[in-house]
Amino acid sequence: MTKSLSKKIKSKIPVLELRHIIKTYTTGTTTFNALDDVSICIHRGEFVSITGPSGSGKSTLMHIVGLLDNPTSGQILLEGQDISHFNEEELAKTRNVTLGFVFQQFNLLAKTSSLENTTLPLLYSDVPKKQRNQMGMSMLTKVGLESKMANTPAQLSGGQQQRVAIARALINDPKIILADEPTGNLDSKSGKEIVELFHQLHHEGRTIILVTHDMELARQAERIIVIKDGKVIQSPC
């Protein structure tokens, strides 16, 4: 998607916004800020990468963005709504309908088929099993695995396993896809195929946040957010 097309689908209110986020950790008598007054915004339809060196606060920021951890202070706004003080149950529900996760390690159940892995996020929903399977088959077809629905992870290549993980991330039609080092365990050919799939999803209007230490991969996004020493030093909004 060109930048001009992307701008057309951006809303005035960011789909996700962090305001003055501080995350403090204490070790013994030492206290330090892993995130120090971080403010960023992500607009609907953007393909954004978050990058920085090891120890920069990138992983902590990813956990805050993914609603997997709470900030010490600051605000998290989802489509303008302040969700900073949601309890664990509220955060879990919000994650389930808002975010689709793609991890470096794939995180697939070993003895479970591609179809079953894809439909896992719907397991405890009120969606009937037949409809869950139809949705799963649609997502696997979308990522090019229509012939691998019965295969377990051991019967798939690394690239195919990551495609299953992407299908699983898409099953709830999330507002945001959060990908953490999604090509880290793949060979270069499979990695390029996964990046191309992300470009395809972006072209469809999906909002994608790619977290990586690899600057070459980060440049695949249309905007790069750089974090260093717990502070955002480039392109917060």
Phi and psi in degrees as GROMACS dihedral restraints (atoms count N, CA, C in turn):
[ dihedral_restraints ]
;  ai    aj    ak    al  type     phi  dphi    fc
    3     4     5     6     1   -74.6    20    10
    4     5     6     7     1   160.9    20    10
    6     7     8     9     1   -63.3    20    10
    7     8     9    10     1   -34.6    20    10
    9    10    11    12     1   -65.5    20    10
   10    11    12    13     1   -40.0    20    10
   12    13    14    15     1   -66.5    20    10
   13    14    15    16     1   -40.0    20    10
   15    16    17    18     1   -61.5    20    10
   16    17    18    19     1   -40.1    20    10
   18    19    20    21     1   -63.0    20    10
   19    20    21    22     1   -31.8    20    10
   21    22    23    24     1   -64.5    20    10
   22    23    24    25     1   -30.6    20    10
   24    25    26    27     1   -99.0    20    10
   25    26    27    28     1     1.8    20    10
   27    28    29    30     1   -75.3    20    10
   28    29    30    31     1   135.6    20    10
   30    31    32    33     1   -88.8    20    10
   31    32    33    34     1   162.2    20    10
   33    34    35    36     1   -67.7    20    10
   34    35    36    37     1   -35.9    20    10
   36    37    38    39     1   -90.4    20    10
   37    38    39    40     1   123.4    20    10
   39    40    41    42     1   -58.4    20    10
   40    41    42    43     1   145.8    20    10
   42    43    44    45     1   -67.4    20    10
   43    44    45    46     1   -30.7    20    10
   45    46    47    48     1  -143.4    20    10
   46    47    48    49     1   133.6    20    10
   48    49    50    51     1  -141.2    20    10
   49    50    51    52     1   132.6    20    10
   51    52    53    54     1  -109.9    20    10
   52    53    54    55     1   131.9    20    10
   54    55    56    57     1  -122.5    20    10
   55    56    57    58     1   115.0    20    10
   57    58    59    60     1    52.8    20    10
   58    59    60    61     1    49.9    20    10
   60    61    62    63     1   -77.4    20    10
   61    62    63    64     1   129.5    20    10
   63    64    65    66     1  -122.4    20    10
   64    65    66    67     1   131.4    20    10
   66    67    68    69     1  -125.6    20    10
   67    68    69    70     1   114.8    20    10
   69    70    71    72     1  -109.4    20    10
   70    71    72    73     1   135.5    20    10
   72    73    74    75     1  -119.8    20    10
   73    74    75    76     1   146.8    20    10
   75    76    77    78     1  -122.3    20    10
   76    77    78    79     1   126.8    20    10
   78    79    80    81     1  -123.5    20    10
   79    80    81    82     1   108.8    20    10
   81    82    83    84     1    64.2    20    10
   82    83    84    85     1  -120.0    20    10
   84    85    86    87     1  -100.1    20    10
   85    86    87    88     1     4.8    20    10
   87    88    89    90     1  -101.8    20    10
   88    89    90    91     1   131.3    20    10
   90    91    92    93     1  -119.9    20    10
   91    92    93    94     1   134.1    20    10
   93    94    95    96     1  -143.0    20    10
   94    95    96    97     1   154.3    20    10
   96    97    98    99     1   -95.3    20    10
   97    98    99   100     1   109.0    20    10
   99   100   101   102     1   -69.0    20    10
  100   101   102   103     1   -33.7    20    10
  102   103   104   105     1  -125.4    20    10
  103   104   105   106     1   130.9    20    10
  105   106   107   108     1  -125.9    20    10
  106   107   108   109     1    92.6    20    10
  108   109   110   111     1    60.3    20    10
  109   110   111   112     1    55.5    20    10
  111   112   113   114     1   -91.7    20    10
  112   113   114   115     1   128.0    20    10
  114   115   116   117     1  -129.8    20    10
  115   116   117   118     1   124.7    20    10
  117   118   119   120     1  -141.9    20    10
  118   119   120   121     1   160.7    20    10
  120   121   122   123     1  -139.4    20    10
  121   122   123   124     1   145.4    20    10
  123   124   125   126     1  -123.6    20    10
  124   125   126   127     1   124.5    20    10
  126   127   128   129     1   -95.7    20    10
  127   128   129   130     1   151.7    20    10
  129   130   131   132     1   -57.2    20    10
  130   131   132   133     1   133.3    20    10
  132   133   134   135     1    87.5    20    10
  133   134   135   136     1    -0.7    20    10
  135   136   137   138     1   -81.0    20    10
  136   137   138   139     1   152.8    20    10
  138   139   140   141     1  -116.3    20    10
  139   140   141   142     1   104.6    20    10
  141   142   143   144     1  -119.5    20    10
  142   143   144   145     1   140.1    20    10
  144   145   146   147     1  -111.0    20    10
  145   146   147   148     1   145.1    20    10
  147   148   149   150     1  -115.0    20    10
  148   149   150   151     1   122.0    20    10
  150   151   152   153     1  -139.0    20    10
  151   152   153   154     1   162.7    20    10
  153   154   155   156     1   168.9    20    10
  154   155   156   157     1   163.1    20    10
  156   157   158   159     1   -69.5    20    10
  157   158   159   160     1   168.0    20    10
  159   160   161   162     1   -58.1    20    10
  160   161   162   163     1   134.0    20    10
  162   163   164   165     1    83.5    20    10
  163   164   165   166     1     7.8    20    10
  165   166   167   168     1   -79.1    20    10
  166   167   168   169     1   -17.1    20    10
  168   169   170   171     1   105.5    20    10
  169   170   171   172     1     5.0    20    10
  171   172   173   174     1   -61.3    20    10
  172   173   174   175     1   -46.3    20    10
  174   175   176   177     1   -66.4    20    10
  175   176   177   178     1   -40.0    20    10
  177   178   179   180     1   -62.7    20    10
  178   179   180   181     1   -42.3    20    10
  180   181   182   183     1   -63.1    20    10
  181   182   183   184     1   -39.7    20    10
  183   184   185   186     1   -60.9    20    10
  184   185   186   187     1   -41.6    20    10
  186   187   188   189     1   -66.6    20    10
  187   188   189   190     1   -35.0    20    10
  189   190   191   192     1   -69.8    20    10
  190   191   192   193     1   -47.2    20    10
  192   193   194   195     1   -59.8    20    10
  193   194   195   196     1   -38.6    20    10
  195   196   197   198     1   -82.5    20    10
  196   197   198   199     1     5.3    20    10
  198   199   200   201     1    58.1    20    10
  199   200   201   202     1    30.8    20    10
  201   202   203   204     1   -95.4    20    10
  202   203   204   205     1   -10.3    20    10
  204   205   206   207     1  -149.3    20    10
  205   206   207   208     1   154.5    20    10
  207   208   209   210     1   -99.6    20    10
  208   209   210   211     1   141.3    20    10
  210   211   212   213     1   -72.1    20    10
  211   212   213   214     1   157.5    20    10
  213   214   215   216     1   -68.8    20    10
  214   215   216   217     1   -39.4    20    10
  216   217   218   219     1  -154.3    20    10
  217   218   219   220     1   165.6    20    10
  219   220   221   222     1   109.0    20    10
  220   221   222   223     1   176.7    20    10
  222   223   224   225     1  -119.2    20    10
  223   224   225   226     1   143.2    20    10
  225   226   227   228     1  -116.9    20    10
  226   227   228   229     1   120.6    20    10
  228   229   230   231     1  -115.8    20    10
  229   230   231   232     1   129.4    20    10
  231   232   233   234     1  -112.9    20    10
  232   233   234   235     1   111.6    20    10
  234   235   236   237     1    49.3    20    10
  235   236   237   238     1    42.5    20    10
  237   238   239   240     1    88.8    20    10
  238   239   240   241     1   -11.2    20    10
  240   241   242   243     1   -92.4    20    10
  241   242   243   244     1   129.2    20    10
  243   244   245   246     1   -76.6    20    10
  244   245   246   247     1   114.1    20    10
  246   247   248   249     1  -111.9    20    10
  247   248   249   250     1    16.1    20    10
  249   250   251   252     1   -58.8    20    10
  250   251   252   253     1   -31.4    20    10
  252   253   254   255     1  -108.4    20    10
  253   254   255   256     1    20.3    20    10
  255   256   257   258     1   -63.6    20    10
  256   257   258   259     1   144.3    20    10
  258   259   260   261     1   -81.0    20    10
  259   260   261   262     1   178.7    20    10
  261   262   263   264     1   -61.3    20    10
  262   263   264   265     1   -40.2    20    10
  264   265   266   267     1   -65.7    20    10
  265   266   267   268     1   -42.5    20    10
  267   268   269   270     1   -65.8    20    10
  268   269   270   271     1   -40.5    20    10
  270   271   272   273     1   -64.4    20    10
  271   272   273   274     1   -41.2    20    10
  273   274   275   276     1   -62.1    20    10
  274   275   276   277     1   -43.9    20    10
  276   277   278   279     1   -63.9    20    10
  277   278   279   280     1   -40.7    20    10
  279   280   281   282     1   -65.2    20    10
  280   281   282   283     1   -44.0    20    10
  282   283   284   285     1   -57.6    20    10
  283   284   285   286     1   -43.6    20    10
  285   286   287   288     1   -64.7    20    10
  286   287   288   289     1   -33.6    20    10
  288   289   290   291     1  -100.2    20    10
  289   290   291   292     1   -13.8    20    10
  291   292   293   294     1  -106.0    20    10
  292   293   294   295     1   -35.1    20    10
  294   295   296   297     1  -119.0    20    10
  295   296   297   298     1   139.2    20    10
  297   298   299   300     1  -115.9    20    10
  298   299   300   301     1   125.3    20    10
  300   301   302   303     1  -102.5    20    10
  301   302   303   304     1   137.1    20    10
  303   304   305   306     1  -128.2    20    10
  304   305   306   307     1   119.2    20    10
  306   307   308   309     1  -109.8    20    10
  307   308   309   310     1   160.9    20    10
  309   310   311   312     1   -61.0    20    10
  310   311   312   313     1   -36.2    20    10
  312   313   314   315     1   -89.5    20    10
  313   314   315   316     1     4.7    20    10
  315   316   317   318     1    72.3    20    10
  316   317   318   319     1   -47.2    20    10
  318   319   320   321     1    56.6    20    10
  319   320   321   322     1    46.7    20    10
  321   322   323   324     1   -97.1    20    10
  322   323   324   325     1   149.3    20    10
  324   325   326   327     1   -75.5    20    10
  325   326   327   328     1   126.5    20    10
  327   328   329   330     1   -63.0    20    10
  328   329   330   331     1   -38.9    20    10
  330   331   332   333     1  -101.0    20    10
  331   332   333   334     1    21.6    20    10
  333   334   335   336     1  -118.0    20    10
  334   335   336   337     1   141.9    20    10
  336   337   338   339     1   -68.6    20    10
  337   338   339   340     1   164.8    20    10
  339   340   341   342     1   -57.0    20    10
  340   341   342   343     1   -42.2    20    10
  342   343   344   345     1   -64.2    20    10
  343   344   345   346     1   -44.7    20    10
  345   346   347   348     1   -66.6    20    10
  346   347   348   349     1   -39.5    20    10
  348   349   350   351     1   -62.4    20    10
  349   350   351   352     1   -40.0    20    10
  351   352   353   354     1   -65.3    20    10
  352   353   354   355     1   -37.6    20    10
  354   355   356   357     1   -89.8    20    10
  355   356   357   358     1     3.2    20    10
  357   358   359   360     1   -52.8    20    10
  358   359   360   361     1   -43.2    20    10
  360   361   362   363     1   -62.0    20    10
  361   362   363   364     1   -16.8    20    10
  363   364   365   366     1   -97.1    20    10
  364   365   366   367     1    -1.6    20    10
  366   367   368   369     1   -57.7    20    10
  367   368   369   370     1   -40.0    20    10
  369   370   371   372     1  -104.0    20    10
  370   371   372   373     1    19.7    20    10
  372   373   374   375     1   -91.1    20    10
  373   374   375   376     1   178.2    20    10
  375   376   377   378     1   -93.1    20    10
  376   377   378   379     1    14.6    20    10
  378   379   380   381     1   -77.5    20    10
  379   380   381   382     1   124.6    20    10
  381   382   383   384     1   -59.7    20    10
  382   383   384   385     1   151.7    20    10
  384   385   386   387     1   -56.6    20    10
  385   386   387   388     1   -42.8    20    10
  387   388   389   390     1   -60.7    20    10
  388   389   390   391     1   -41.7    20    10
  390   391   392   393     1   -69.6    20    10
  391   392   393   394     1   -37.6    20    10
  393   394   395   396     1   -58.5    20    10
  394   395   396   397     1   -45.6    20    10
  396   397   398   399     1   -65.2    20    10
  397   398   399   400     1   -39.0    20    10
  399   400   401   402     1   -62.3    20    10
  400   401   402   403     1   -42.4    20    10
  402   403   404   405     1   -64.6    20    10
  403   404   405   406     1   -42.3    20    10
  405   406   407   408     1   -63.1    20    10
  406   407   408   409     1   -43.0    20    10
  408   409   410   411     1   -62.9    20    10
  409   410   411   412     1   -38.2    20    10
  411   412   413   414     1   -63.4    20    10
  412   413   414   415     1   -42.9    20    10
  414   415   416   417     1   -68.6    20    10
  415   416   417   418     1   -40.2    20    10
  417   418   419   420     1   -66.9    20    10
  418   419   420   421     1   -36.0    20    10
  420   421   422   423     1   -64.3    20    10
  421   422   423   424     1   -39.0    20    10
  423   424   425   426     1   -60.0    20    10
  424   425   426   427     1   -35.9    20    10
  426   427   428   429     1   -96.7    20    10
  427   428   429   430     1    11.5    20    10
  429   430   431   432     1    82.4    20    10
  430   431   432   433     1    25.0    20    10
  432   433   434   435     1  -120.1    20    10
  433   434   435   436     1    32.5    20    10
  435   436   437   438     1   -61.7    20    10
  436   437   438   439     1   -23.5    20    10
  438   439   440   441     1   -94.5    20    10
  439   440   441   442     1     3.0    20    10
  441   442   443   444     1  -119.6    20    10
  442   443   444   445     1    20.6    20    10
  444   445   446   447     1   -66.0    20    10
  445   446   447   448     1   -29.1    20    10
  447   448   449   450     1   -92.8    20    10
  448   449   450   451     1    -6.4    20    10
  450   451   452   453     1   -75.2    20    10
  451   452   453   454     1   143.6    20    10
  453   454   455   456     1   -86.1    20    10
  454   455   456   457     1   165.6    20    10
  456   457   458   459     1   -54.9    20    10
  457   458   459   460     1   -35.7    20    10
  459   460   461   462     1   -64.6    20    10
  460   461   462   463     1   -20.1    20    10
  462   463   464   465     1   -95.6    20    10
  463   464   465   466     1     7.9    20    10
  465   466   467   468     1  -119.8    20    10
  466   467   468   469     1   152.3    20    10
  468   469   470   471     1   -73.7    20    10
  469   470   471   472     1   169.0    20    10
  471   472   473   474     1   -58.9    20    10
  472   473   474   475     1   -42.6    20    10
  474   475   476   477     1   -64.2    20    10
  475   476   477   478     1   -39.0    20    10
  477   478   479   480     1   -67.8    20    10
  478   479   480   481     1   -38.3    20    10
  480   481   482   483     1   -61.6    20    10
  481   482   483   484     1   -40.0    20    10
  483   484   485   486     1   -68.2    20    10
  484   485   486   487     1   -31.6    20    10
  486   487   488   489     1   -65.9    20    10
  487   488   489   490     1   -38.9    20    10
  489   490   491   492     1   -61.4    20    10
  490   491   492   493     1   -42.8    20    10
  492   493   494   495     1   -61.5    20    10
  493   494   495   496     1   -37.4    20    10
  495   496   497   498     1   -69.5    20    10
  496   497   498   499     1   -41.1    20    10
  498   499   500   501     1   -59.3    20    10
  499   500   501   502     1   -42.7    20    10
  501   502   503   504     1   -62.3    20    10
  502   503   504   505     1   -39.8    20    10
  504   505   506   507     1   -64.6    20    10
  505   506   507   508     1   -27.7    20    10
  507   508   509   510     1   -88.6    20    10
  508   509   510   511     1   -13.5    20    10
  510   511   512   513     1   -60.1    20    10
  511   512   513   514     1   -31.7    20    10
  513   514   515   516     1   -93.9    20    10
  514   515   516   517     1     9.5    20    10
  516   517   518   519     1    51.2    20    10
  517   518   519   520     1    58.7    20    10
  519   520   521   522     1   -70.4    20    10
  520   521   522   523     1   156.9    20    10
  522   523   524   525     1   -69.4    20    10
  523   524   525   526     1   -33.4    20    10
  525   526   527   528     1  -134.9    20    10
  526   527   528   529     1   136.0    20    10
  528   529   530   531     1  -103.2    20    10
  529   530   531   532     1   121.8    20    10
  531   532   533   534     1  -108.8    20    10
  532   533   534   535     1   113.5    20    10
  534   535   536   537     1  -113.0    20    10
  535   536   537   538     1   119.4    20    10
  537   538   539   540     1  -104.2    20    10
  538   539   540   541     1   107.0    20    10
  540   541   542   543     1    45.9    20    10
  541   542   543   544     1    54.6    20    10
  543   544   545   546     1   -67.4    20    10
  544   545   546   547     1   -16.4    20    10
  546   547   548   549     1  -109.0    20    10
  547   548   549   550     1     7.9    20    10
  549   550   551   552     1   -61.5    20    10
  550   551   552   553     1   -30.2    20    10
  552   553   554   555     1  -106.1    20    10
  553   554   555   556     1    18.1    20    10
  555   556   557   558     1  -114.7    20    10
  556   557   558   559     1   153.2    20    10
  558   559   560   561     1   -72.0    20    10
  559   560   561   562     1   169.3    20    10
  561   562   563   564     1   -62.0    20    10
  562   563   564   565     1   -38.4    20    10
  564   565   566   567     1   -65.7    20    10
  565   566   567   568     1   -47.4    20    10
  567   568   569   570     1   -65.5    20    10
  568   569   570   571     1   -37.2    20    10
  570   571   572   573     1   -60.9    20    10
  571   572   573   574     1   -42.7    20    10
  573   574   575   576     1   -64.4    20    10
  574   575   576   577     1   -37.3    20    10
  576   577   578   579     1   -66.1    20    10
  577   578   579   580     1   -38.8    20    10
  579   580   581   582     1   -68.2    20    10
  580   581   582   583     1   -41.1    20    10
  582   583   584   585     1   -61.7    20    10
  583   584   585   586     1   -41.2    20    10
  585   586   587   588     1   -62.6    20    10
  586   587   588   589     1   -36.9    20    10
  588   589   590   591     1   -64.7    20    10
  589   590   591   592     1   -39.5    20    10
  591   592   593   594     1   -63.8    20    10
  592   593   594   595     1   -39.9    20    10
  594   595   596   597     1   -62.0    20    10
  595   596   597   598     1   -39.0    20    10
  597   598   599   600     1   -63.1    20    10
  598   599   600   601     1   -44.6    20    10
  600   601   602   603     1   -64.5    20    10
  601   602   603   604     1   -38.4    20    10
  603   604   605   606     1   -64.2    20    10
  604   605   606   607     1   -42.0    20    10
  606   607   608   609     1   -60.5    20    10
  607   608   609   610     1   -28.8    20    10
  609   610   611   612     1   -78.4    20    10
  610   611   612   613     1    -5.5    20    10
  612   613   614   615     1   102.7    20    10
  613   614   615   616     1     6.6    20    10
  615   616   617   618     1   -70.0    20    10
  616   617   618   619     1   146.0    20    10
  618   619   620   621     1   -92.5    20    10
  619   620   621   622     1   123.7    20    10
  621   622   623   624     1  -126.3    20    10
  622   623   624   625     1   130.1    20    10
  624   625   626   627     1  -115.6    20    10
  625   626   627   628     1   117.4    20    10
  627   628   629   630     1  -108.3    20    10
  628   629   630   631     1   119.9    20    10
  630   631   632   633     1  -104.5    20    10
  631   632   633   634     1   122.9    20    10
  633   634   635   636     1  -158.0    20    10
  634   635   636   637     1   152.2    20    10
  636   637   638   639     1   -92.4    20    10
  637   638   639   640     1    -9.1    20    10
  639   640   641   642     1   -87.4    20    10
  640   641   642   643     1   108.4    20    10
  642   643   644   645     1   -64.5    20    10
  643   644   645   646     1   -33.4    20    10
  645   646   647   648     1   -62.6    20    10
  646   647   648   649     1   -41.1    20    10
  648   649   650   651     1   -69.8    20    10
  649   650   651   652     1   -40.9    20    10
  651   652   653   654     1   -58.5    20    10
  652   653   654   655     1   -34.3    20    10
  654   655   656   657     1   -69.5    20    10
  655   656   657   658     1   -10.6    20    10
  657   658   659   660     1   -69.4    20    10
  658   659   660   661     1   -21.4    20    10
  660   661   662   663     1   -80.6    20    10
  661   662   663   664     1   165.1    20    10
  663   664   665   666     1   -84.4    20    10
  664   665   666   667     1   -15.8    20    10
  666   667   668   669     1  -145.3    20    10
  667   668   669   670     1   138.8    20    10
  669   670   671   672     1  -114.7    20    10
  670   671   672   673     1   125.4    20    10
  672   673   674   675     1  -101.9    20    10
  673   674   675   676     1   122.7    20    10
  675   676   677   678     1  -108.4    20    10
  676   677   678   679     1   130.4    20    10
  678   679   680   681     1  -119.5    20    10
  679   680   681   682     1   139.1    20    10
  681   682   683   684     1  -148.1    20    10
  682   683   684   685     1   131.1    20    10
  684   685   686   687     1    53.2    20    10
  685   686   687   688     1    38.4    20    10
  687   688   689   690     1    79.8    20    10
  688   689   690   691     1     4.9    20    10
  690   691   692   693     1  -124.3    20    10
  691   692   693   694     1   142.8    20    10
  693   694   695   696     1   -79.1    20    10
  694   695   696   697     1   123.2    20    10
  696   697   698   699     1  -112.6    20    10
  697   698   699   700     1    -2.2    20    10
  699   700   701   702     1  -153.7    20    10
  700   701   702   703     1   134.7    20    10
  702   703   704   705     1    55.0    20    10
  703   704   705   706     1    57.5    20    10
  705   706   707   708     1   -67.4    20    10
  706   707   708   709     1   -32.7    20    10
